C-alpha cells in the first residue's frame, strides 16, 4: 500500500473509532436528564434562625467558623429582611414574607443584624471554634 492508501486507511480507521465512541456515549447517556437531579445538593445548615412573631429565633447563636446558617421566614404575611449592622458584615437578605436564605460564616467574630422594618428586631451570630449554641431552635 502506498502513502496515499495508508493516509486513506488511517482516516477511515479514525472515523470508525470516533463514530463508535459517539454511539457508545449516546447509549450510555440518557436523552432527558432531570435538571434538579443534576444539581448538587446544598449543604445542610449548621443552624436555623427563624423569623417569626417579629423576632429572630434564636436571637443569639454561636457557630463554628465555616458554618452555614439558614434564615427561615415563617411570619405569615409580615415581611422581614436581615440587614447586617456593625463592623462584621455579610450580605443583606432582601425583604420577603416566605422562604429560606443561607449564609456561610467563614470569619471569626460577632455578626449583628436587624430587620430594618421592625425596630427592636435584632440578632447576632457569634463565630468561633466552639460548638453550635443558641437560645432557641438549632440544628446540628
TORKE-141397 format. One record per residue (C-alpha): residue number from 0; residue in three letters; x, y, z. Coordinates in Angstrom, 1 decimal, always signed. Layout:
TORKE-141397
{rolum NUM,ala,{X,Y,Z}},
...
end
This chain:
TORKE-141397
{rolum 0,unk,{+0.0,+0.0,+0.0}},
{rolum 1,unk,{+1.4,+3.4,-1.0}},
{rolum 2,unk,{+1.4,+6.6,+1.1}},
{rolum 3,unk,{-1.9,+7.8,-0.3}},
{rolum 4,unk,{-3.5,+4.4,+0.5}},
{rolum 5,unk,{-2.1,+4.5,+4.1}},
{rolum 6,unk,{-3.5,+8.0,+4.6}},
{rolum 7,unk,{-6.9,+7.0,+3.4}},
{rolum 8,unk,{-6.9,+3.8,+5.6}},
{rolum 9,unk,{-5.8,+5.8,+8.6}},
{rolum 10,unk,{-8.5,+8.4,+8.0}},
{rolum 11,unk,{-11.2,+5.7,+7.7}},
{rolum 12,unk,{-10.0,+3.9,+10.8}},
{rolum 13,unk,{-10.1,+7.2,+12.8}},
{rolum 14,unk,{-13.6,+8.0,+11.5}},
{rolum 15,unk,{-14.7,+4.5,+12.5}},
{rolum 16,unk,{-13.3,+4.8,+16.0}},
{rolum 17,unk,{-14.8,+8.3,+16.5}},
{rolum 18,unk,{-18.2,+7.0,+15.2}},
{rolum 19,unk,{-18.1,+4.0,+17.6}},
{rolum 20,unk,{-17.2,+6.2,+20.5}},
{rolum 21,unk,{-20.0,+8.6,+19.7}},
{rolum 22,unk,{-22.6,+5.8,+19.5}},
{rolum 23,unk,{-21.3,+4.3,+22.8}},
{rolum 24,unk,{-21.5,+7.6,+24.6}},
{rolum 25,unk,{-25.1,+8.3,+23.3}},
{rolum 26,unk,{-26.2,+4.9,+24.5}},
{rolum 27,unk,{-24.7,+5.5,+28.0}},
{rolum 28,unk,{-26.2,+8.9,+28.4}},
{rolum 29,unk,{-30.0,+9.3,+28.6}},
{rolum 30,unk,{-31.5,+11.9,+26.3}},
{rolum 31,unk,{-33.5,+13.5,+29.1}},
{rolum 32,unk,{-31.7,+14.5,+32.3}},
{rolum 33,unk,{-33.7,+15.9,+35.2}},
{rolum 34,unk,{-32.2,+19.3,+35.9}},
{rolum 35,unk,{-33.0,+19.0,+39.6}},
{rolum 36,unk,{-31.3,+15.7,+39.9}},
{rolum 37,unk,{-28.2,+17.0,+38.1}},
{rolum 38,unk,{-27.6,+19.9,+40.5}},
{rolum 39,unk,{-25.5,+19.2,+43.6}},
{rolum 40,unk,{-27.5,+19.3,+46.8}},
{rolum 41,unk,{-26.8,+22.3,+49.1}},
{rolum 42,unk,{-25.0,+21.5,+52.3}},
{rolum 43,unk,{-27.2,+21.1,+55.4}},
{rolum 44,unk,{-27.2,+24.2,+57.6}},
{rolum 45,unk,{-25.4,+24.1,+60.9}},
{rolum 46,unk,{-28.2,+26.1,+62.5}},
{rolum 47,unk,{-31.5,+27.8,+61.6}},
{rolum 48,unk,{-32.7,+31.3,+62.6}},
{rolum 49,unk,{-36.5,+31.6,+62.3}},
{rolum 50,unk,{-38.1,+34.9,+61.6}},
{rolum 51,unk,{-41.4,+34.7,+63.5}},
{rolum 52,unk,{-43.6,+36.9,+65.7}},
{rolum 53,unk,{-41.5,+39.9,+64.7}},
{rolum 54,unk,{-38.3,+38.4,+66.2}},
{rolum 55,unk,{-35.3,+36.3,+65.3}},
{rolum 56,unk,{-35.3,+32.8,+67.0}},
{rolum 57,unk,{-32.7,+32.3,+68.3}},
{rolum 58,unk,{-31.7,+35.9,+68.8}},
{rolum 59,unk,{-28.2,+34.8,+69.7}},
{rolum 60,unk,{-26.4,+32.0,+68.0}},
{rolum 61,unk,{-22.8,+30.7,+68.3}},
{rolum 62,unk,{-21.5,+28.6,+65.4}},
{rolum 63,unk,{-18.1,+27.3,+64.3}},
{rolum 64,unk,{-16.2,+29.1,+61.6}},
{rolum 65,unk,{-17.4,+27.9,+58.1}},
{rolum 66,unk,{-20.9,+27.1,+59.4}},
{rolum 67,unk,{-23.9,+27.7,+57.2}},
{rolum 68,unk,{-26.8,+29.4,+58.9}},
{rolum 69,unk,{-30.3,+29.3,+57.3}},
{rolum 70,unk,{-32.6,+32.2,+57.9}},
{rolum 71,unk,{-36.2,+31.0,+57.5}},
{rolum 72,unk,{-39.2,+33.4,+57.0}},
{rolum 73,unk,{-42.2,+32.0,+59.0}},
{rolum 74,unk,{-44.2,+35.0,+60.0}},
{rolum 75,unk,{-47.2,+34.8,+57.6}},
{rolum 76,unk,{-47.9,+38.0,+55.7}},
{rolum 77,unk,{-45.4,+40.0,+57.7}},
{rolum 78,unk,{-42.4,+41.0,+55.6}},
{rolum 79,unk,{-38.8,+41.0,+57.1}},
{rolum 80,unk,{-35.3,+41.5,+56.0}},
{rolum 81,unk,{-31.9,+40.6,+57.5}},
{rolum 82,unk,{-29.6,+43.6,+57.4}},
{rolum 83,unk,{-26.1,+43.4,+58.9}},
{rolum 84,unk,{-25.0,+46.2,+61.3}},
{rolum 85,unk,{-21.7,+46.9,+62.9}},
{rolum 86,unk,{-18.2,+46.1,+61.8}},
{rolum 87,unk,{-18.6,+42.4,+60.8}},
{rolum 88,unk,{-20.8,+42.2,+57.7}},
{rolum 89,unk,{-22.5,+39.6,+55.5}},
{rolum 90,unk,{-24.8,+40.1,+52.5}},
{rolum 91,unk,{-28.1,+41.7,+53.2}},
{rolum 92,unk,{-31.1,+39.3,+52.9}},
{rolum 93,unk,{-33.8,+41.1,+51.0}},
{rolum 94,unk,{-37.3,+41.8,+52.3}},
{rolum 95,unk,{-39.7,+39.0,+51.8}},
{rolum 96,unk,{-42.5,+37.1,+53.5}},
{rolum 97,unk,{-41.6,+33.5,+52.9}},
{rolum 98,unk,{-38.6,+31.4,+52.0}},
{rolum 99,unk,{-35.2,+30.5,+53.3}},
{rolum 100,unk,{-31.8,+32.0,+52.7}},
{rolum 101,unk,{-28.4,+30.6,+53.7}},
{rolum 102,unk,{-25.3,+32.5,+54.8}},
{rolum 103,unk,{-21.8,+30.9,+55.3}},
{rolum 104,unk,{-19.9,+32.5,+58.2}},
{rolum 105,unk,{-16.2,+32.0,+57.3}},
{rolum 106,unk,{-14.6,+34.6,+59.6}},
{rolum 107,unk,{-14.5,+34.7,+63.4}},
{rolum 108,unk,{-16.3,+37.5,+65.1}},
{rolum 109,unk,{-19.8,+38.7,+66.1}},
{rolum 110,unk,{-22.1,+39.4,+63.2}},
{rolum 111,unk,{-25.0,+41.6,+64.3}},
{rolum 112,unk,{-28.2,+42.0,+62.2}},
{rolum 113,unk,{-31.6,+43.7,+62.3}},
{rolum 114,unk,{-34.8,+43.8,+60.4}},
{rolum 115,unk,{-35.0,+47.4,+59.2}},
{rolum 116,unk,{-38.8,+47.2,+59.0}},
{rolum 117,unk,{-39.3,+46.4,+62.7}},
{rolum 118,unk,{-37.5,+48.4,+65.4}},
{rolum 119,unk,{-36.1,+46.2,+68.1}},
{rolum 120,unk,{-36.0,+43.1,+65.9}},
{rolum 121,unk,{-32.3,+42.2,+66.2}},
{rolum 122,unk,{-30.0,+39.2,+66.5}},
{rolum 123,unk,{-26.4,+38.1,+66.3}},
{rolum 124,unk,{-24.3,+35.2,+65.2}},
{rolum 125,unk,{-21.0,+34.7,+67.1}},
{rolum 126,unk,{-18.5,+32.7,+65.0}},
{rolum 127,unk,{-15.7,+30.9,+66.8}},
{rolum 128,unk,{-14.2,+27.4,+67.3}},
{rolum 129,unk,{-16.7,+26.2,+69.8}},
{rolum 130,unk,{-19.9,+24.1,+69.4}},
{rolum 131,unk,{-23.2,+25.4,+67.9}},
{rolum 132,unk,{-25.2,+27.1,+70.7}},
{rolum 133,unk,{-28.3,+29.2,+70.6}},
{rolum 134,unk,{-31.1,+30.4,+72.8}},
{rolum 135,unk,{-33.7,+28.8,+70.5}},
{rolum 136,unk,{-34.1,+26.1,+67.9}},
{rolum 137,unk,{-30.8,+25.0,+66.5}},
{rolum 138,unk,{-29.9,+22.1,+64.2}},
{rolum 139,unk,{-26.7,+20.0,+64.2}},
end
